[in-house]
Amino acid sequence: MTQLKDAAKIAVEECMDVRDNEKVLVLSNKPNRDVANALKDASEDVTENVYAVEYPVADENGEEPPGFVADLMVEFDCVFAPTEKSISHTDARRYANESGTRCATLPGIRTDEFLTGLDANYSDIKDQCERIYDSVRDSEEIRIKTEIGTDVTFKIGRPWMIDDGNASQDGDFTNLPAGEVFTSPVDANGTIMVDGTAGKLGTVDSDSIRFELMDGKLKSVD
């Protein structure tokens, strides 16, 4: 538990910059209880105003949390959400941010992932994200080639964004563990080969998965 709390301390003090006069809400499901308890304990070292809610696991990522949870979120300064299914892309999270609440979601988090992903120097992560952002932000096209057969070209037409784990200002949002520079392309063509992990399929144990893209649409999967 000491290691978990040390990792939670980084999330509480470095990423979210929780202050002693603030109210913190920790939302979780049963599978994520250990991480939630660590975040609660680390928050209580900073402020007395910490409230924890555990509710049933949702059916899908992006499903709205129960109404009473959404109502609570706008009443707190900081919300940690180590939930089994992601609430990152929900109206509840968006409304909370719009009200000034700082939110950190940790979908599907387990203790090993929490220890590995949060035991990091987030100042270094911020610097690395900024360097990557500077190298890609003016790109109109990005091509990716790998030895196993990936050869895909993306056309860029939307803003690039940084998620470096910092959610210290009112209304900020981060997905922890963090360290990401991203955009959504307007077009894509080519082949993507996957030999690591793929969404709900989990680890790719044998042959690679081939995705064929044409005019921004998925044409085939083998």
SERO-4910 file (N, C-alpha, C, O; in steps of 0.05 Angstrom, whole numbers):
BEGIN
 pado doro    nc1    nc2    nc3   cac1   cac2   cac3    cc1    cc2    cc3    oc1    oc2    oc3
  Met    A     17    -24      0      0      0      0     17     25      0      9     46    -11
  Thr    A     41     23     12     58     47     12     66     55    -16     66     79    -22
  Gln    A     73     36    -33     80     42    -61     56     55    -75     60     75    -90
  Leu    A     32     44    -71      9     55    -84      4     84    -75     -2    102    -91
  Lys    A      8     89    -49      3    116    -39     25    135    -50     19    159    -55
  Asp    A     49    126    -54     70    143    -65     63    151    -94     67    174   -101
  Ala    A     52    132   -109     44    138   -136     20    157   -136     18    176   -152
  Ala    A      2    152   -117    -22    169   -115    -14    198   -107    -26    217   -115
  Lys    A      7    200    -91     17    227    -83     26    243   -107     21    267   -108
  Ile    A     38    230   -127     46    244   -151     21    254   -166     21    277   -176
  Ala    A      0    237   -168    -24    245   -181    -37    269   -166    -47    288   -179
  Val    A    -38    267   -140    -52    288   -124    -36    314   -123    -48    335   -127
  Glu    A    -10    312   -118      5    336   -113     18    348   -138     20    373   -141
  Glu    A     27    331   -156     41    341   -180     21    345   -203     21    367   -216
  Cys    A      5    325   -209    -12    327   -233    -36    346   -228    -42    363   -244
  Met    A    -49    342   -205    -74    358   -199    -69    382   -181    -86    399   -179
  Asp    A    -46    382   -168    -39    405   -150    -62    411   -130    -71    433   -128
  Val    A    -71    390   -116    -92    393    -97    -83    411    -74    -60    408    -64
  Arg    A   -100    429    -65    -93    448    -44   -109    443    -19   -130    429    -19
  Asp    A   -100    453      3   -111    446     29   -139    457     34   -152    448     53
  Asn    A   -148    475     18   -175    486     21   -195    475      1   -217    485     -2
  Glu    A   -186    455    -14   -203    444    -36   -218    419    -28   -211    405     -9
  Lys    A   -240    414    -43   -256    390    -40   -249    370    -62   -248    377    -86
  Val    A   -244    345    -55   -236    324    -74   -256    302    -74   -264    292    -52
  Leu    A   -264    293    -98   -282    271   -101   -267    248   -115   -255    253   -136
  Val    A   -269    224   -104   -257    201   -117   -279    182   -125   -294    171   -108
  Leu    A   -282    177   -151   -302    159   -162   -289    133   -170   -267    134   -182
  Ser    A   -302    111   -165   -290     86   -173   -311     63   -175   -334     67   -168
  Asn    A   -302     41   -186   -317     16   -186   -301     -5   -170   -278      0   -163
  Lys    A   -314    -27   -163   -301    -47   -146   -274    -56   -156   -255    -59   -141
  Pro    A   -270    -62   -183   -245    -71   -193   -222    -52   -189   -198    -59   -190
  Asn    A   -228    -26   -185   -208     -5   -183   -205      5   -154   -194     27   -150
  Arg    A   -215    -10   -135   -218      0   -108   -191      6    -95   -188     26    -81
  Asp    A   -170    -10   -100   -144     -5    -88   -132     21    -97   -121     36    -81
  Val    A   -134     27   -123   -124     53   -133   -141     76   -121   -129     96   -113
  Ala    A   -167     72   -120   -184     93   -109   -177     99    -80   -175    122    -72
  Asn    A   -172     78    -64   -165     82    -36   -138     97    -33   -135    113    -15
  Ala    A   -119     90    -51    -93    104    -50    -97    134    -57    -85    151    -43
  Leu    A   -113    140    -76   -118    168    -84   -133    182    -61   -127    206    -55
  Lys    A   -151    168    -48   -165    180    -25   -146    186     -3   -146    208      9
  Asp    A   -129    167      4   -110    171     26    -90    193     20    -85    210     37
  Ala    A    -80    194     -4    -61    215    -12    -75    243    -11    -62    263     -4
  Ser    A   -100    244    -19   -115    269    -19   -119    279     10   -118    302     16
  Glu    A   -125    259     27   -130    266     55   -105    277     70   -107    290     90
  Asp    A    -82    271     58    -57    283     69    -55    312     63    -40    327     76
  Val    A    -71    321     43    -70    349     35    -94    365     45    -91    388     55
  Thr    A   -117    353     44   -142    367     51   -160    349     67   -160    324     63
  Glu    A   -176    360     84   -195    345    100   -221    339     84   -237    321     92
  Asn    A   -225    353     63   -250    351     48   -248    331     25   -246    339      2
  Val    A   -248    305     31   -246    284     11   -270    266     14   -277    257     36
  Tyr    A   -283    260     -9   -307    244     -9   -303    222    -30   -294    228    -52
  Ala    A   -310    197    -24   -306    175    -42   -333    162    -48   -349    158    -30
  Val    A   -337    155    -74   -362    142    -82   -354    118   -100   -340    121   -120
  Glu    A   -364     95    -93   -361     71   -110   -388     63   -121   -407     60   -106
  Tyr    A   -390     60   -147   -416     53   -159   -412     30   -179   -390     24   -186
  Pro    A   -434     17   -188   -431     -6   -205   -417      0   -231   -419     22   -242
  Val    A   -404    -21   -242   -389    -18   -267   -409    -13   -290   -430    -26   -292
  Ala    A   -402      7   -307   -419     12   -330   -416    -10   -351   -398    -27   -349
  Asp    A   -434    -10   -371   -433    -30   -392   -412    -23   -413   -399    -42   -424
  Glu    A   -408      2   -419   -390     10   -440   -374     35   -432   -382     50   -415
  Asn    A   -351     39   -446   -336     64   -444   -354     86   -454   -368     83   -474
  Gly    A   -353    109   -441   -368    132   -450   -397    133   -440   -411    152   -445
  Glu    A   -405    112   -425   -432    112   -414   -433    132   -391   -415    134   -375
  Glu    A   -455    147   -390   -457    168   -369   -458    154   -341   -471    134   -338
  Pro    A   -445    166   -321   -447    155   -294   -475    160   -283   -490    176   -295
  Pro    A   -482    148   -261   -508    153   -249   -512    183   -244   -493    198   -240
  Gly    A   -537    191   -245   -544    220   -243   -533    233   -218   -524    256   -219
  Phe    A   -534    219   -195   -524    231   -171   -494    235   -172   -484    254   -159
  Val    A   -480    218   -187   -451    221   -190   -445    246   -207   -428    262   -200
  Ala    A   -460    249   -229   -456    273   -246   -462    299   -230   -448    319   -233
  Asp    A   -483    298   -213   -490    321   -197   -467    328   -177   -461    351   -172
  Leu    A   -455    307   -166   -433    311   -146   -409    324   -160   -396    341   -148
  Met    A   -403    315   -184   -378    324   -197   -375    354   -199   -353    364   -197
  Val    A   -397    368   -204   -396    397   -207   -393    411   -180   -388    436   -180
  Glu    A   -395    397   -158   -393    409   -132   -365    408   -120   -361    419    -98
  Phe    A   -346    396   -134   -320    392   -123   -299    407   -139   -303    413   -162
  Asp    A   -276    413   -126   -254    426   -140   -239    406   -158   -230    413   -180
  Cys    A   -236    381   -148   -220    361   -162   -236    334   -162   -248    327   -142
  Val    A   -235    321   -184   -247    294   -186   -227    275   -198   -215    279   -219
  Phe    A   -222    253   -183   -207    230   -193   -227    208   -200   -245    202   -184
  Ala    A   -224    196   -224   -243    175   -232   -228    150   -242   -227    145   -266
  Pro    A   -218    134   -223   -207    108   -230   -230     87   -233   -235     71   -215
  Thr    A   -244     89   -255   -267     72   -260   -261     50   -281   -242     54   -297
  Glu    A   -276     29   -281   -270      7   -299   -275     15   -328   -260      8   -346
  Lys    A   -297     29   -333   -303     40   -359   -299     70   -359   -304     84   -339
  Ser    A   -289     80   -381   -281    108   -382   -305    127   -381   -325    123   -393
  Ile    A   -302    148   -365   -321    170   -365   -309    195   -377   -320    217   -375
  Ser    A   -286    192   -391   -272    215   -403   -291    230   -423   -292    254   -423
  His    A   -304    214   -440   -321    227   -461   -350    225   -454   -366    214   -468
  Thr    A   -357    237   -431   -384    238   -422   -393    267   -417   -376    284   -412
  Asp    A   -418    272   -418   -428    299   -411   -422    306   -382   -417    329   -376
  Ala    A   -423    286   -365   -418    291   -336   -390    302   -333   -386    321   -317
  Arg    A   -370    291   -346   -343    301   -344   -341    329   -357   -329    347   -345
  Arg    A   -353    332   -380   -352    359   -394   -365    381   -377   -354    403   -374
  Tyr    A   -389    374   -366   -403    394   -350   -386    401   -324   -386    424   -316
  Ala    A   -373    381   -313   -357    386   -289   -334    405   -296   -329    424   -282
  Asn    A   -320    400   -319   -299    418   -328   -310    446   -333   -297    466   -325
  Glu    A   -332    448   -345   -344    474   -351   -351    490   -326   -351    514   -326
  Ser    A   -356    475   -304   -363    488   -279   -337    496   -264   -339    510   -243
  Gly    A   -314    488   -274   -288    495   -262   -275    472   -247   -253    475   -237
  Thr    A   -288    449   -246   -276    425   -233   -252    415   -250   -254    414   -274
  Arg    A   -231    407   -236   -208    394   -249   -213    364   -248   -220    353   -227
  Cys    A   -210    350   -270   -217    322   -272   -193    306   -282   -179    313   -301
  Ala    A   -189    283   -269   -169    263   -279   -183    236   -280   -192    225   -260
  Thr    A   -186    225   -305   -197    199   -308   -175    178   -310   -154    184   -322
  Leu    A   -180    154   -300   -161    132   -301   -175    107   -308   -178     89   -292
  Pro    A   -186    105   -333   -203     83   -340   -189     56   -340   -166     54   -351
  Gly    A   -202     36   -328   -191      9   -328   -165      5   -313   -152    -15   -316
  Ile    A   -159     24   -296   -133     23   -282   -131      0   -262   -150     -6   -249
  Arg    A   -107    -12   -261   -101    -33   -242    -76    -24   -226    -62     -5   -234
  Thr    A    -70    -38   -205    -48    -29   -188    -22    -29   -202     -6    -10   -199
  Asp    A    -16    -50   -218     10    -51   -233     12    -27   -252     33    -15   -254
  Glu    A     -9    -21   -267     -9      1   -286     -6     28   -271      8     46   -280
  Phe    A    -19     30   -249    -18     54   -233     11     59   -223     21     81   -224
  Leu    A     23     38   -212     50     40   -202     70     47   -224     87     64   -220
  Thr    A     67     34   -247     85     39   -269     81     67   -282    100     81   -287
  Gly    A     56     73   -287     49     98   -301     52    124   -285     58    145   -296
  Leu    A     47    122   -259     49    146   -242     76    150   -230     83    172   -221
  Asp    A     92    128   -229    120    131   -218    137    142   -240    155    128   -251
  Ala    A    133    167   -246    147    180   -268    152    210   -261    140    221   -243
  Asn    A    171    221   -276    177    249   -272    159    265   -292    165    266   -316
  Tyr    A    138    277   -282    119    290   -299    129    316   -310    118    327   -329
  Ser    A    150    327   -298    163    350   -310    177    342   -336    176    356   -356
  Asp    A    191    318   -336    203    308   -360    183    301   -381    187    306   -405
  Ile    A    160    289   -373    139    283   -392    129    308   -405    124    308   -429
  Lys    A    125    329   -390    116    354   -401    136    364   -422    128    373   -444
  Asp    A    162    363   -416    183    372   -435    182    356   -460    184    366   -482
  Gln    A    180    329   -457    179    312   -481    155    317   -498    157    317   -523
  Cys    A    132    321   -485    107    326   -500    110    352   -516    101    354   -539
  Glu    A    122    372   -504    125    398   -517    144    395   -541    139    408   -562
  Arg    A    165    379   -539    183    375   -561    169    361   -584    173    368   -608
  Ile    A    154    340   -578    139    326   -599    119    345   -612    116    345   -636
  Tyr    A    105    360   -595     85    378   -606     97    398   -625     86    404   -646
  Asp    A    121    409   -618    134    428   -635    142    416   -662    144    429   -682
  Ser    A    148    389   -662    157    376   -686    134    369   -705    138    365   -729
  Val    A    109    368   -694     87    359   -711     65    380   -715     48    376   -733
  Arg    A     65    401   -700     42    419   -700     36    432   -727     13    440   -732
  Asp    A     56    436   -743     52    449   -769     50    429   -792     50    436   -815
  Ser    A     49    403   -785     48    382   -806     22    382   -821      0    385   -809
  Glu    A     23    378   -847     -1    374   -863     -6    345   -869    -28    337   -876
  Glu    A     16    329   -867     14    301   -873     35    286   -857     57    295   -854
  Ile    A     27    262   -847     45    246   -832     45    217   -844     23    206   -848
  Arg    A     68    206   -849     70    179   -860     85    162   -839    106    170   -829
  Ile    A     75    138   -834     87    120   -815     93     94   -829     76     82   -841
  Lys    A    118     85   -827    127     60   -839    142     44   -817    157     55   -802
  Thr    A    137     18   -817    151      0   -798    161    -25   -812    153    -31   -834
  Glu    A    179    -39   -799    191    -63   -810    170    -85   -814    174   -103   -831
  Ile    A    149    -86   -798    130   -108   -801    108   -102   -821     90   -118   -825
  Gly    A    110    -79   -835     91    -75   -857     73    -51   -856     58    -46   -875
  Thr    A     73    -37   -834     56    -13   -833     67      8   -853     91     14   -854
  Asp    A     49     19   -868     55     41   -887     29     56   -891     13     49   -908
  Val    A     26     77   -875      0     91   -875      6    121   -874     25    131   -861
  Thr    A    -11    136   -889     -8    165   -890    -33    178   -880    -56    171   -888
  Phe    A    -29    197   -862    -52    212   -850    -50    241   -859    -29    254   -859
  Lys    A    -73    253   -867    -75    281   -873    -85    295   -848   -104    287   -835
  Ile    A    -70    316   -840    -76    331   -815    -92    356   -822    -83    372   -838
  Gly    A   -115    359   -808   -131    383   -813   -144    393   -787   -161    412   -788
  Arg    A   -137    381   -765   -148    390   -739   -126    396   -720   -103    388   -724
  Pro    A   -131    411   -699   -110    420   -680    -97    396   -666   -110    376   -661
  Trp    A    -71    399   -660    -57    380   -643    -62    387   -614    -66    411   -607
  Met    A    -63    367   -597    -67    372   -568    -47    357   -551    -35    337   -560
  Ile    A    -42    367   -528    -23    355   -509    -37    346   -484    -53    361   -472
  Asp    A    -32    322   -475    -40    313   -449    -15    304   -434     -6    281   -437
  Asp    A     -4    322   -418     21    317   -404     16    311   -374     36    310   -359
  Gly    A     -9    307   -367    -15    300   -339    -20    324   -321    -26    320   -297
  Asn    A    -17    348   -331    -20    372   -315    -49    381   -316    -59    388   -337
  Ala    A    -63    381   -293    -90    390   -291    -92    408   -266   -108    403   -248
  Ser    A    -76    428   -266    -73    445   -242    -90    470   -243    -92    485   -223
  Gln    A   -102    476   -266   -118    501   -269   -148    493   -269   -156    471   -278
  Asp    A   -165    512   -261   -194    508   -261   -203    498   -288   -197    510   -309
  Gly    A   -219    477   -288   -230    466   -313   -212    448   -329   -220    440   -350
  Asp    A   -188    442   -318   -169    425   -333   -179    396   -332   -193    388   -314
  Phe    A   -170    381   -352   -176    353   -354   -152    337   -364   -138    346   -382
  Thr    A   -146    314   -351   -125    297   -359   -133    268   -356   -151    262   -340
  Asn    A   -120    251   -371   -125    222   -369    -99    210   -359    -79    210   -373
  Leu    A    -99    199   -335    -75    189   -322    -74    158   -324    -95    145   -323
  Pro    A    -50    147   -327    -24    160   -331    -24    175   -358    -37    167   -377
  Ala    A     -8    196   -359     -9    214   -382     18    214   -397     37    200   -389
  Gly    A     18    229   -419     42    231   -436     34    226   -465     41    206   -476
  Glu    A     20    245   -476      8    241   -503      6    267   -518     -1    288   -507
  Val    A     13    265   -544      8    287   -563     -9    275   -585     -2    255   -596
  Phe    A    -32    287   -591    -51    274   -608    -67    293   -625    -69    317   -619
  Thr    A    -79    282   -646    -98    296   -662   -116    276   -675   -112    252   -673
  Ser    A   -137    285   -688   -154    267   -704   -151    275   -733   -158    297   -741
  Pro    A   -140    257   -750   -135    264   -778   -161    267   -794   -182    257   -786
  Val    A   -159    281   -816   -183    284   -833   -184    264   -855   -204    261   -869
  Asp    A   -162    249   -860   -161    228   -880   -139    209   -874   -119    216   -860
  Ala    A   -141    184   -883   -121    164   -878   -122    143   -900   -143    135   -909
  Asn    A    -98    135   -910    -96    114   -930    -71     97   -925    -50    107   -918
  Gly    A    -75     71   -929    -52     53   -926    -58     29   -908    -81     22   -903
  Thr    A    -36     18   -897    -37     -7   -882    -26     -2   -854     -5     10   -851
  Ile    A    -40    -12   -834    -30    -12   -806    -28    -41   -797    -47    -56   -798
  Met    A     -4    -49   -788      1    -75   -778      4    -73   -747     19    -57   -737
  Val    A    -10    -91   -733     -9    -91   -703      1   -117   -693     -9   -138   -700
  Asp    A     22   -117   -677     33   -141   -665     36   -139   -635     50   -155   -622
  Gly    A     24   -119   -623     25   -114   -594     -1   -119   -581     -7   -142   -573
  Thr    A    -18    -99   -579    -45   -101   -568    -64    -87   -586    -57    -69   -600
  Ala    A    -90    -95   -584   -111    -83   -601   -137    -83   -585   -151   -103   -584
  Gly    A   -143    -60   -573   -168    -55   -560   -178    -78   -543   -163    -89   -527
  Lys    A   -203    -87   -547   -215   -108   -531   -203   -135   -537   -207   -154   -522
  Leu    A   -188   -138   -559   -175   -163   -565   -152   -169   -546   -145   -192   -542
  Gly    A   -141   -148   -534   -119   -152   -516    -93   -157   -531    -89   -147   -553
  Thr    A    -76   -174   -519    -50   -179   -531    -53   -196   -556    -68   -215   -557
  Val    A    -37   -188   -577    -37   -204   -602    -16   -225   -598      8   -220   -598
  Asp    A    -24   -250   -596     -6   -272   -588      8   -286   -611     29   -297   -608
  Ser    A     -4   -285   -635      7   -300   -657     13   -281   -681     30   -264   -679
  Asp    A     -2   -284   -703      3   -267   -726     -6   -239   -721    -23   -233   -704
  Ser    A      5   -220   -736     -3   -192   -734    -31   -189   -746    -41   -205   -761
  Ile    A    -43   -166   -738    -69   -158   -749    -64   -137   -770    -49   -118   -765
  Arg    A    -76   -140   -793    -73   -120   -815    -99   -104   -818   -120   -115   -823
  Phe    A    -96    -78   -817   -118    -59   -822   -112    -45   -848    -91    -33   -851
  Glu    A   -131    -45   -866   -129    -31   -892   -147     -7   -891   -172     -9   -887
  Leu    A   -136     17   -895   -151     42   -895   -152     54   -923   -132     54   -938
  Met    A   -175     65   -930   -177     79   -956   -196    102   -953   -219     99   -944
  Asp    A   -187    126   -961   -204    151   -959   -216    155   -932   -239    163   -928
  Gly    A   -199    149   -911   -207    154   -884   -226    133   -872   -236    137   -850
  Lys    A   -230    111   -886   -248     90   -876   -233     64   -875   -215     58   -890
  Leu    A   -242     47   -856   -231     20   -853   -243      2   -874   -268     -1   -875
  Lys    A   -226     -9   -892   -236    -26   -913   -235    -55   -907   -253    -70   -915
  Ser    A   -215    -64   -891   -213    -92   -885   -196    -97   -860   -179    -80   -853
  Val    A   -201   -119   -847   -184   -128   -825   -178   -157   -829   -196   -173   -833
  Asp    A   -153   -165   -828   -145   -193   -830   -127   -201   -806   -118   -223   -805
***
